[in-house]
Amino acid sequence: MIALVFPGQGAQYVGMGVALADAVPAARAVFSRAGAALGEDLLHLCRAGPEEALRQTENTQPAILAASVACLVALRQHGVDAGVAAGLSLGEYTALVAAGAMRFEDAVVLVRKRGRFMQETAAERDTAMAAVLGLDPEGVAAACREAAGAGIVEPSSFNGPGQVVIGGDSAAVERAAQAARARGARRVVRLAVSAPFHTSLMQPAALRLAGELTGITLRDPRIPVVANATAEPVTEAGRVREFLITQVASPVRWEESVRRMAAMGARAFVEVGPGTSLSGMIKKIVEDAVVLHVEDPASLRETVDRLQ
């Protein structure tokens, strides 16, 4: 079985999706649909940047989603489909589009608002995120508890063996980083992000997103979508709204999600969209998996050849 996986914020780069849009009319049409929904030219933003504009959360999220769906459309033209899907954070929306649970146009508009809500929630607070490398989840959680006196700091993403992201108030993140090093972490790397995603500090953004989701039509996914917050497959429309709200202020259980897809029978994982960050994580989580990606014409050809 093939699993489709979709990247989240941080995967963006100037040029993403452009080569496929230029080569595949159906991929270009995805950007046109996104532009019509948002009232702006996302393909131009992806093509020309500048990088600073592409890094702004409210631009990053719809741009990555559009680029990823453009890649998906190009892949599906070759008859490649999947039995399960998942996405990291923002990528969960792309997975829902891929599974037919949410209209692409609705998703593009939603993730722009989601990005804006997250950005505005963090605007009045000095926050940070950091990746802790070489320390198990229990050790990272203990380091966060030790730093609690300096503010809020929590695990925000369990990416894979020896890689846990933390987020919260800057002073608390710095103190947790020191505690993690003392507990044996190999490295702690501050991340260039604008908000403490997937921590309890994002609860106001989750509440605002909940209001937007009430007006969106959702359908039962035609293939299971493994949810970030629970690492459980979702097959009913009624649960989709709930897990999208929960996801905003809850840690991403990516390692568990990948293991769950493998347990469901996934043997090939195809990362669809910009970059290969998920591919690197998956190779460490499921060592015997076939891991492929699609982000441009060359990687599309290679993936199709491997899967046929």
N, C-alpha and C positions, 0 to 999 in steps of 0.2 A: 504493500500500500504506500502511496505517496502522501506526504504531509506538506502542505504549503505553509510557509512562515513569512511574516512580514515585519520589516524593521520599524523602529520607532525614532523619536527625535534624537538627533546626534548623528544620524546616518547621512544627512543632507550634504550635498556639495554642488557647486555651480557646474552645470552640465548634466545633472542627473536626469535620466529619461529622455534626453534630447535626441540621441542617436537613434533610438527606437522610434520616437515620434517622427523623425525625418524619414525613416525607412519603412515604417508600417502605418498605412493610413488609419487603421483602426486604433492604433495607439495614439496617433495625433488627435483623433476624434475625442479621446478621453480628456485631453487637455482642453479641447474646445468646450466640452460639456462642463468642465470645472469652471472655465472662464465665464460661461453663461450663468452659472449658479452664483458665482461670487462677484461678477461685474468687473473682473480684471483678468489680465493675460498671465496665467500661471506659467505657460510655456516660456514666455519671454523672461519671467523671473528666473526660471530654472536655467535658461540658456545664458542670460547675461548677468544675472545677479543684480547688484553686487552681493558679495558674500555676507556683508553686514545686514542687508535687508533679508536675505534668506535665513539668517540666524534668528531673526525676531520670531518668537514663539508663534504668534498668530499667523505668520507667513509660513514658517517651517512646517507646521502640521498639515495644512491642506496641500502644500507642495509635495511633501513626501507621499501623502496618500495618493495624489494624482499620478505621480511618477510610478508608484508601485502598481496601481491599477492599470496603467499603460503597459507596464511589463507583463502583468497577468494576462491582459487581452492578447498580447503578442504570443505568449506561451500557449494560450488556449487555441489559437488558430492552428496549432500543430496537433491538436487532439489530446493534449496532456491535461489530465484532471486529477483530482485528489480525493482521498477518503476522509481527511481531517484537515483542519486549519487552525492556526493560532498566530497572534501577533504580539510583539513586545510593546506594551503601553499604547501609544498612538496606533501601532500596527494592528491592534485588536479591531479597530474600525475597518481597516482594509480587509481583515479576515472575515468580518461580517458581510462586507460587500461581496467578497469572493464566494461566500456561502449563500448569497441571495437573501440574507436576513434584513439588509438595509439598502435602500437606493443609494447609488453613488452620489447623486446630487445632494441628498440629505446629509450624507456622511461628510462631504466637503464643507458644507455650511456649518455643521455641528463642530467639526474639529477646529475650524477657525474660532468659533466662540469658546470652545474648550481651552484653546491656547491663550485667548485673551483673558478668560476667567482666571486661569492659573497665574498668568503674569500679574494681573491686578491684585490677586490675593497676596502675592509676595512683595508687592511694590513698597510697602511701608515697613518692611522688616529686613534686617541684615541676615541673609540666609546663605547656605552653601550645600554642596554635595561632594562626596568623595568616594572613590572606589577603593575598597580594602582588599588587598591581594595576599593570598597565602595564609588566610585564617578562616577557620570553619564558622558556620553561622552562629553557633553557640558562643564562640569567643567574641564575635562581632557584637552580638546582642549584649553580652556582659560588658564590653567596652562602652557601649551606648548607655547602659545603666550607670556605670561609673561616672559618666560625663553629665548626668542629668542635672546636676547643680548649676551648670552653666547655661541651661536652657533645654529646649526640646531637640533631641537627636534620636533617630530611629533607623533601623534597616529599611531601605526602600525598594531594593531589587535584589533577589537571589539569582544571579545570572548563571552560575555554574560552579563547579568545584573550585574552591579557593578564590571566588570572586563575589563579593557582596558590596552593594552600593549603600551608603548611608546618606541621610539628609536631615536638615533642620536649621536651627539657629547657628550662625557662623562660629561663635565662641564654643558652643557645645560640640559642633562637628570637629573643631580643632582639638578639643580636649579628648574626644572619642578617638581621634586619629592617634594621639599620643598613647592612649590606653591600649589601642589595638597593636601598636608597635611593641609596647611592653609585653603584650601577650604572645608575640611571635609573628605578627604580620610581616610579610616580606617587603611590601611597599604600601603606601597610602597615597593616592593620586587625586588631587582636587580636580573637579570637573568644571568645564566652562559652560555652566547652565545658569538660567536666570531665575529659577524657582526650585524649592525643595519638593520635587515631584514625588508622588506616592507616599507622602507622610501625612500625619494627622493635621499638619498646618494647611493642607489643601482642602480641608473640609468645607470652608465657605465656597470654594470653586465647585465642589461636588454638589452642593445645594443649588447653586445657580444652574449647573448643567441639568440637574433633575427637572427643573422647570422647563428647559428647552426640549428635553426628551419626551415630555408629555404630548407634544404635538407631532411626533414622528411616528409614521406607520412602520411597524416591524413585523417580519414574517418568521416562521419557523426556519432555522437554517437547514439547507438541504444536505449539508454534511455537518458533523459535529464541530463546534468551535470550542477549543479548550480555553477556559477563562483565566486571565492573569491572576485574579484575586484568590481563586480556589484551586486552580490546576485541575478542574473537573470539566468534562465535556458538556456543552450546552446544546440542546436540540429543540428547545421551545422558545417561542417569541416572548412569552411572558417573563422569562428569566433574563433575557438580553438587557432590557432596560435596567434591571436591578444590578447586574454585574458591571455595567458601564458606569453607574453612579458610584458603586463601591470601589471600583478600580482607582478612581482619582486620588483617594486618600488612604489607600491600602498598598502594602508592598506587592511587587510583581514576583510571582513564584515561577520564574522562567525555567529553572532547572527541573522543578517538579512537573511543569507543563510538558517539557520535552520528554521526560521519562514516561509520562502518561501516554503521550502519542506513540512512543515506542511500544508500550504495553498493549496499546490498542491494535498494533500490527504495522505501524509505520516503519518502513525499512529505508526509504529514500526521503530526504528532507530537501525541499527546494526553497531557498531564500529568494523571494520575489520583490525587487525594489533596490534602492541604492545601497551599495556597500556589501560587505561580507561579515559584518560583526557577529550576526547570529550564527553564521556558518562556523566560525571559530569556536563559539560556545558549544554548539551542538556536537562538534567533533570530540570535545572533552567530556561531554555528558554521555553520549552513546557512541562508543569507540568503533563499533562495527557498522555504523550507519553509512549509507551513501549520501554525501552532502554536496548539493549543487546550488547554483544561483543563476538568476536572470536579471541583468541590469542594462545590457546593450546587445547589439546584434551578435557579437562574437560569443558571449556567454549564453545567449539564447540558442545558438546553433550547437554549442557543446552540450548543453543540458538536454536538448531534444535528441541528439545522437545517443547520449548515454541512456536515456529512458526508453528508447525504441528497441 
